[in-house]
Amino acid sequence: MGKFEVKTRKDGQFQFNLKASNGQIILTSEAYKTKAACLNGIESVKKNSQDEKRFEKTQSESGKFHFNLKATNGQVIGSSQMYASEASCDNGIQSVAKNAPDAEVVEVE
């Protein structure tokens, strides 16, 4: 089962990573000013990850692929790493959809 890891950045803001059961980071948030806002972002990922239309896949100029998960208002709530192939990127999307809904939330240093 996946998990959301919440951490405090050096600038005092909060950020989360969604990790798959193998420990690999599959989605990273932007910075939040408060912990409550960060936790709301996690709830948004849990909900929106179940709608494939919320995933926006793009290809960089270097030919690599990545995706953003967007909320209903169009705001990006999480981004993936870069993938060498579109198939790997699709697998990443499927992993977020599978892991996010039941992922536990833990705080890390």
Legacy VTK file of the C-alpha trace (Angstrom):
# vtk DataFile Version 3.0
C-alpha trace
ASCII
DATASET POLYDATA
POINTS 109 float
0.000 0.000 0.000
1.208 3.489 -0.786
1.682 6.356 1.616
1.749 10.127 1.652
4.827 11.555 3.340
4.408 15.101 4.649
7.547 17.083 5.346
8.460 20.590 6.397
10.785 22.253 3.932
13.754 24.408 4.970
11.684 27.518 4.198
8.995 26.410 6.686
6.468 25.425 4.038
4.924 21.959 3.740
5.111 19.447 0.893
4.023 15.862 0.346
5.200 12.933 -1.726
3.017 9.982 -2.623
5.086 6.816 -2.524
4.129 3.487 -4.047
4.377 0.309 -1.975
7.923 -0.205 -3.311
8.990 3.157 -1.827
9.274 4.972 -5.150
7.945 8.547 -5.279
5.107 8.661 -7.799
3.682 12.152 -7.144
5.062 15.325 -5.547
3.120 18.380 -4.425
4.045 22.002 -4.623
4.730 23.941 -1.418
1.938 24.828 0.985
2.117 27.635 3.546
0.282 25.639 6.212
0.107 22.007 7.236
-3.699 22.145 6.993
-3.475 23.258 3.358
-1.018 20.421 2.669
-3.414 17.884 4.196
-6.238 19.333 2.075
-4.000 18.792 -0.962
-3.628 15.131 -0.005
-7.408 14.743 0.266
-7.718 16.345 -3.166
-5.227 13.830 -4.615
-7.157 10.934 -3.072
-10.367 12.145 -4.701
-9.129 13.436 -8.057
-6.803 10.501 -8.745
-9.890 8.387 -9.373
-10.872 10.436 -12.444
-8.568 9.783 -15.403
-9.593 13.144 -16.920
-7.768 14.880 -14.053
-4.385 13.600 -15.293
-2.606 15.767 -17.850
0.255 14.030 -19.630
2.903 16.074 -21.420
6.134 15.490 -23.293
9.211 17.652 -22.762
11.432 18.996 -25.515
13.935 16.271 -24.631
11.301 13.631 -25.424
10.591 12.560 -21.846
7.079 12.301 -20.429
5.507 13.441 -17.168
2.056 14.133 -15.802
0.235 16.548 -13.553
-2.807 15.725 -11.472
-5.268 18.610 -11.455
-8.148 19.493 -9.159
-11.610 20.260 -10.507
-10.650 23.973 -10.625
-7.709 23.163 -12.930
-5.030 23.792 -10.296
-2.105 21.350 -10.273
-2.099 19.361 -7.022
0.748 16.991 -7.845
3.404 16.295 -10.464
5.300 13.190 -11.482
8.941 12.601 -12.206
10.146 12.463 -15.806
9.707 9.136 -17.579
11.747 7.843 -20.528
8.688 6.421 -22.292
5.001 7.184 -22.577
4.208 3.638 -21.382
6.184 4.242 -18.182
4.329 7.512 -17.685
0.997 5.689 -18.115
2.133 3.159 -15.506
2.885 6.056 -13.148
-0.637 7.410 -13.617
-2.090 3.972 -12.903
0.073 3.687 -9.790
-1.193 7.019 -8.434
-4.799 5.982 -9.121
-4.214 2.667 -7.349
-2.187 3.893 -4.358
-3.659 7.297 -3.496
-7.188 6.491 -2.219
-6.141 4.289 0.714
-2.642 5.645 1.333
-1.797 6.476 4.926
-0.433 9.922 5.791
2.827 10.067 7.743
5.087 12.910 8.762
8.796 12.663 7.998
11.794 14.750 9.009
LINES 1 110
109 0 1 2 3 4 5 6 7 8 9 10 11 12 13 14 15 16 17 18 19 20 21 22 23 24 25 26 27 28 29 30 31 32 33 34 35 36 37 38 39 40 41 42 43 44 45 46 47 48 49 50 51 52 53 54 55 56 57 58 59 60 61 62 63 64 65 66 67 68 69 70 71 72 73 74 75 76 77 78 79 80 81 82 83 84 85 86 87 88 89 90 91 92 93 94 95 96 97 98 99 100 101 102 103 104 105 106 107 108
